[in-house]
Amino acid sequence: MEINKRNPYWDNFKGVLIILVVFAHFLWAYRDIEFVSNIVKVIYIFHMPAFVFVSGYLSKVSEHFPVKSILQLFISYVLINSLMMAYNYFILGKSLMILKPYYSCWYIIALIWWRIALPFLKNYKYTIIFAVL
């Protein structure tokens, strides 16, 4: 009996996307240079849609409303965002913003919304076309 065997193709794909994100963030400081700005734009055009695709593709889909999955994501968001908020407040001396997602925590919120929307959208014929547009 196999237990969630990892696929090196998807691991490598996610690794390349992560490297591109780090590279684009590094180049962001130099975006005044036209060539660098164009590289950043090209990376930004596809890297987040690719992450969204991979997240959706690798998610376990349930026929029922994914309450457990949403709850796990929400708990992760609260824990990670609280740590980031504490860091910003105690270490960086910034004011507390409870409703603001810190750093990359917005992506967890996006995953929650996508999982909430999926059961309602999966029955529509042209959902993927609408999403791409």
MODELLER restraints for C-alpha pairs under 7 A, 6 or more apart:
rsr = mdl.restraints
at = mdl.atoms
rsr.add(forms.Gaussian(group=physical.xy_distance, feature=features.Distance(at['CA:17:A'], at['CA:47:A']), mean=6.26, stdev=0.5))
rsr.add(forms.Gaussian(group=physical.xy_distance, feature=features.Distance(at['CA:20:A'], at['CA:43:A']), mean=6.84, stdev=0.5))
rsr.add(forms.Gaussian(group=physical.xy_distance, feature=features.Distance(at['CA:24:A'], at['CA:40:A']), mean=5.37, stdev=0.5))
rsr.add(forms.Gaussian(group=physical.xy_distance, feature=features.Distance(at['CA:24:A'], at['CA:43:A']), mean=6.73, stdev=0.5))
rsr.add(forms.Gaussian(group=physical.xy_distance, feature=features.Distance(at['CA:27:A'], at['CA:36:A']), mean=6.70, stdev=0.5))
rsr.add(forms.Gaussian(group=physical.xy_distance, feature=features.Distance(at['CA:27:A'], at['CA:40:A']), mean=6.81, stdev=0.5))
rsr.add(forms.Gaussian(group=physical.xy_distance, feature=features.Distance(at['CA:28:A'], at['CA:40:A']), mean=6.97, stdev=0.5))
rsr.add(forms.Gaussian(group=physical.xy_distance, feature=features.Distance(at['CA:30:A'], at['CA:36:A']), mean=6.57, stdev=0.5))
rsr.add(forms.Gaussian(group=physical.xy_distance, feature=features.Distance(at['CA:31:A'], at['CA:37:A']), mean=4.32, stdev=0.5))
rsr.add(forms.Gaussian(group=physical.xy_distance, feature=features.Distance(at['CA:65:A'], at['CA:119:A']), mean=6.45, stdev=0.5))
rsr.add(forms.Gaussian(group=physical.xy_distance, feature=features.Distance(at['CA:66:A'], at['CA:115:A']), mean=6.87, stdev=0.5))
rsr.add(forms.Gaussian(group=physical.xy_distance, feature=features.Distance(at['CA:70:A'], at['CA:112:A']), mean=5.66, stdev=0.5))
rsr.add(forms.Gaussian(group=physical.xy_distance, feature=features.Distance(at['CA:70:A'], at['CA:115:A']), mean=6.85, stdev=0.5))
rsr.add(forms.Gaussian(group=physical.xy_distance, feature=features.Distance(at['CA:73:A'], at['CA:108:A']), mean=6.55, stdev=0.5))
rsr.add(forms.Gaussian(group=physical.xy_distance, feature=features.Distance(at['CA:73:A'], at['CA:112:A']), mean=6.54, stdev=0.5))
rsr.add(forms.Gaussian(group=physical.xy_distance, feature=features.Distance(at['CA:77:A'], at['CA:105:A']), mean=6.47, stdev=0.5))
rsr.add(forms.Gaussian(group=physical.xy_distance, feature=features.Distance(at['CA:77:A'], at['CA:108:A']), mean=6.15, stdev=0.5))
rsr.add(forms.Gaussian(group=physical.xy_distance, feature=features.Distance(at['CA:81:A'], at['CA:101:A']), mean=6.39, stdev=0.5))
rsr.add(forms.Gaussian(group=physical.xy_distance, feature=features.Distance(at['CA:81:A'], at['CA:102:A']), mean=5.93, stdev=0.5))
rsr.add(forms.Gaussian(group=physical.xy_distance, feature=features.Distance(at['CA:81:A'], at['CA:105:A']), mean=6.32, stdev=0.5))
rsr.add(forms.Gaussian(group=physical.xy_distance, feature=features.Distance(at['CA:84:A'], at['CA:102:A']), mean=6.19, stdev=0.5))
rsr.add(forms.Gaussian(group=physical.xy_distance, feature=features.Distance(at['CA:85:A'], at['CA:96:A']), mean=6.61, stdev=0.5))
rsr.add(forms.Gaussian(group=physical.xy_distance, feature=features.Distance(at['CA:85:A'], at['CA:102:A']), mean=6.82, stdev=0.5))
rsr.add(forms.Gaussian(group=physical.xy_distance, feature=features.Distance(at['CA:88:A'], at['CA:94:A']), mean=5.49, stdev=0.5))
rsr.add(forms.Gaussian(group=physical.xy_distance, feature=features.Distance(at['CA:89:A'], at['CA:95:A']), mean=5.82, stdev=0.5))
rsr.add(forms.Gaussian(group=physical.xy_distance, feature=features.Distance(at['CA:89:A'], at['CA:96:A']), mean=6.15, stdev=0.5))
rsr.add(forms.Gaussian(group=physical.xy_distance, feature=features.Distance(at['CA:121:A'], at['CA:127:A']), mean=6.53, stdev=0.5))
